[in-house]
Amino acid sequence: MMADMLGRAWLWAAEKPWVHKTVTQGRLTEPVVKRFIAGNELEDAVRVIKELNSRSIGGILDLLGEGVTDADGAQAAADDYLIAVKRIEETGIDTTISVKLTQLGLAFDKGQCIDHLRRIAAEATAIDAGVEIDMEQSGYVLDTLDVYRVLQTDFPGLRIAVQAYLRRTPVDLQTFASVRPKVRLVKGAYAEPEELAFQKQKEIDAQYKFLTEWLFEKGTDPAMATHHSDLLAHAKTTAERTGAGKEDFEVQMLYGVRRDLQEQLAKEGYRVRVYVPYGVAWYPYLMRRIAERPANLAFFLRALARG
Ligand SMILES: Cc1cc2nc3c(=O)[nH]c(=O)nc-3n(C[C@H](O)[C@H](O)[C@H](O)COP(=O)(O)OP(=O)(O)OC[C@H]3O[C@@H](n4cnc5c(N)ncnc54)[C@H](O)[C@@H]3O)c2cc1C
């Protein structure tokens, strides 16, 4: 998980143009990119999801891109998502789609962002595919929750990601208690200041467990998005305590991470979905994956040095 100092330093460095250039031009980083990203094209992600489906694992389709700064860019992303929905219908793959709201214009036009997401949700709902909203940096949390609040009434199947590392999350969730929100619970992947986010693993895990219990008691179909065995064990215990069966919650993991555990849980009869990113705008996503794990960072830096 990102919260340690090394990870935060890496995310800081990743924003420097020379690091961006070195990484994106270095061919030796290709194996690392391939590990975490399905490929540049929608068809790459479709292929990966078909393969996951053959192992009884669902997909979460993610078109890479974030921080869009103009209306044309937001429109293009929305159009690409609509194409993806059509492709889901044609292929019959079992997948949801996940969107970052800054990709749909949240940073400069919340109304437009809502319109885009409404269209995507309408088309996806018509073919019975779920839509999930990623949670981004803390500066976007309130607006992201607002968009969810607006659309949740018309699309109760929408799923929203919330971050356990943010101190505010229990209070935010409580404001949704009356609608029994459908949530993806994550630890949180961005570099956030101490005033806003727990930094210590122990504190983040404690809040993750608290929120897990809240979601089993007051949410709908909770999704535990983690690879952390202790947190997954706690989710299973909470499920038993609250009378939820294996079918009543979901485990979500990332493409390229803990494939063994994904398979094992699916074989045990748990509902498992894997987040499958595709597209050319992979840089910030990959930097977060590198930051999450010192071993990734060491491997990546060695590859960069060779390149
Ligand atoms: C489906 C899904 C959706 C997500 N959506 C969001 C979102 O919307 N917003 C957000 O802020 N964050 C999101 N995240 C990322 C999340 O916040 C964490 O940063 C990430 O999941 C790592 O934390 P962890 O809970 O797996 O626990 P950790 O304690 O970090 O990891 C547990 C174990 O998993 C393995 N592992 C974890 N990460 C990696 C990695 N990168 N490479 C290799 N092995 C690894 C290691 O074996 C590690 O020991 C999402 C994660 C998942 C699984």
The ligand as an SDF file (V2000), in Angstrom:
LIG
                    3D

 53 58  0  0  0  0  0  0  0  0999 V2000
  -10.3100   -3.5400   -7.7100 C   0  0  0  0  0  0  0  0  0  0  0  0
   -9.5550   -2.3820   -7.1230 C   0  0  0  0  0  0  0  0  0  0  0  0
   -9.9740   -1.1000   -7.3740 C   0  0  0  0  0  0  0  0  0  0  0  0
   -9.3010   -0.0140   -6.7950 C   0  0  0  0  0  0  0  0  0  0  0  0
   -9.7960    1.2570   -6.9660 N   0  0  0  0  0  0  0  0  0  0  0  0
   -9.2130    2.2810   -6.3120 C   0  0  0  0  0  0  0  0  0  0  0  0
   -9.7970    3.5790   -6.3220 C   0  0  0  0  0  0  0  0  0  0  0  0
  -10.8490    3.8200   -6.9170 O   0  0  0  0  0  0  0  0  0  0  0  0
   -9.1660    4.5760   -5.6460 N   0  0  0  0  0  0  0  0  0  0  0  0
   -7.9890    4.3470   -4.9280 C   0  0  0  0  0  0  0  0  0  0  0  0
   -7.4700    5.2900   -4.3140 O   0  0  0  0  0  0  0  0  0  0  0  0
   -7.4230    3.1320   -4.9190 N   0  0  0  0  0  0  0  0  0  0  0  0
   -7.9940    2.0910   -5.5660 C   0  0  0  0  0  0  0  0  0  0  0  0
   -7.4310    0.8450   -5.5090 N   0  0  0  0  0  0  0  0  0  0  0  0
   -6.0390    0.6750   -4.9630 C   0  0  0  0  0  0  0  0  0  0  0  0
   -6.0430    0.5120   -3.4440 C   0  0  0  0  0  0  0  0  0  0  0  0
   -6.3600    1.7380   -2.8340 O   0  0  0  0  0  0  0  0  0  0  0  0
   -4.6680    0.0440   -2.9350 C   0  0  0  0  0  0  0  0  0  0  0  0
   -3.7010    0.9940   -3.2340 O   0  0  0  0  0  0  0  0  0  0  0  0
   -4.2020   -1.2950   -3.4950 C   0  0  0  0  0  0  0  0  0  0  0  0
   -5.2560   -2.2010   -3.5950 O   0  0  0  0  0  0  0  0  0  0  0  0
   -3.1400   -1.9380   -2.5850 C   0  0  0  0  0  0  0  0  0  0  0  0
   -3.6430   -2.1410   -1.2920 O   0  0  0  0  0  0  0  0  0  0  0  0
   -4.1100   -3.5710   -0.7170 P   0  0  0  0  0  0  0  0  0  0  0  0
   -5.4000   -3.3290   -0.0370 O   0  0  0  0  0  0  0  0  0  0  0  0
   -4.1310   -4.5890   -1.7620 O   0  0  0  0  0  0  0  0  0  0  0  0
   -3.1360   -3.9220    0.4450 O   0  0  0  0  0  0  0  0  0  0  0  0
   -1.5310   -3.9710    0.5360 P   0  0  0  0  0  0  0  0  0  0  0  0
   -1.2570   -4.1430    1.9830 O   0  0  0  0  0  0  0  0  0  0  0  0
   -0.9620   -2.8170   -0.1520 O   0  0  0  0  0  0  0  0  0  0  0  0
   -1.1840   -5.2760   -0.2540 O   0  0  0  0  0  0  0  0  0  0  0  0
   -1.3820   -6.5750    0.2270 C   0  0  0  0  0  0  0  0  0  0  0  0
   -0.5550   -7.5260   -0.6280 C   0  0  0  0  0  0  0  0  0  0  0  0
   -1.0320   -7.4930   -1.9700 O   0  0  0  0  0  0  0  0  0  0  0  0
    0.0480   -7.5010   -2.8860 C   0  0  0  0  0  0  0  0  0  0  0  0
    0.0820   -6.2310   -3.6010 N   0  0  0  0  0  0  0  0  0  0  0  0
   -0.6400   -5.1100   -3.3410 C   0  0  0  0  0  0  0  0  0  0  0  0
   -0.3940   -4.1510   -4.2430 N   0  0  0  0  0  0  0  0  0  0  0  0
    0.5170   -4.6530   -5.0930 C   0  0  0  0  0  0  0  0  0  0  0  0
    1.1710   -4.1600   -6.2550 C   0  0  0  0  0  0  0  0  0  0  0  0
    0.9550   -2.9360   -6.7240 N   0  0  0  0  0  0  0  0  0  0  0  0
    2.0520   -4.9730   -6.8920 N   0  0  0  0  0  0  0  0  0  0  0  0
    2.2980   -6.2240   -6.4520 C   0  0  0  0  0  0  0  0  0  0  0  0
    1.7020   -6.7540   -5.3570 N   0  0  0  0  0  0  0  0  0  0  0  0
    0.8350   -5.9890   -4.6730 C   0  0  0  0  0  0  0  0  0  0  0  0
    1.2820   -7.7410   -2.0720 C   0  0  0  0  0  0  0  0  0  0  0  0
    1.4650   -9.1400   -1.9580 O   0  0  0  0  0  0  0  0  0  0  0  0
    0.9150   -7.1550   -0.7410 C   0  0  0  0  0  0  0  0  0  0  0  0
    1.6600   -7.6980    0.3260 O   0  0  0  0  0  0  0  0  0  0  0  0
   -8.1270   -0.2490   -6.0230 C   0  0  0  0  0  0  0  0  0  0  0  0
   -7.7060   -1.5510   -5.7580 C   0  0  0  0  0  0  0  0  0  0  0  0
   -8.4080   -2.6050   -6.2730 C   0  0  0  0  0  0  0  0  0  0  0  0
   -7.9660   -3.9890   -5.9310 C   0  0  0  0  0  0  0  0  0  0  0  0
  1  2  1  0
  2  3  1  0
  2 52  2  0
  3  4  2  0
  4  5  1  0
  4 50  1  0
  5  6  2  0
  6  7  1  0
  6 13  1  0
  7  8  2  0
  7  9  1  0
  9 10  1  0
 10 11  2  0
 10 12  1  0
 12 13  2  0
 13 14  1  0
 14 15  1  0
 14 50  1  0
 15 16  1  0
 16 17  1  0
 16 18  1  0
 18 19  1  0
 18 20  1  0
 20 21  1  0
 20 22  1  0
 22 23  1  0
 23 24  1  0
 24 25  2  0
 24 26  1  0
 24 27  1  0
 27 28  1  0
 28 29  2  0
 28 30  1  0
 28 31  1  0
 31 32  1  0
 32 33  1  0
 33 34  1  0
 33 48  1  0
 34 35  1  0
 35 36  1  0
 35 46  1  0
 36 37  1  0
 36 45  1  0
 37 38  2  0
 38 39  1  0
 39 40  1  0
 39 45  2  0
 40 41  1  0
 40 42  2  0
 42 43  1  0
 43 44  2  0
 44 45  1  0
 46 47  1  0
 46 48  1  0
 48 49  1  0
 50 51  2  0
 51 52  1  0
 52 53  1  0
M  END
$$$$
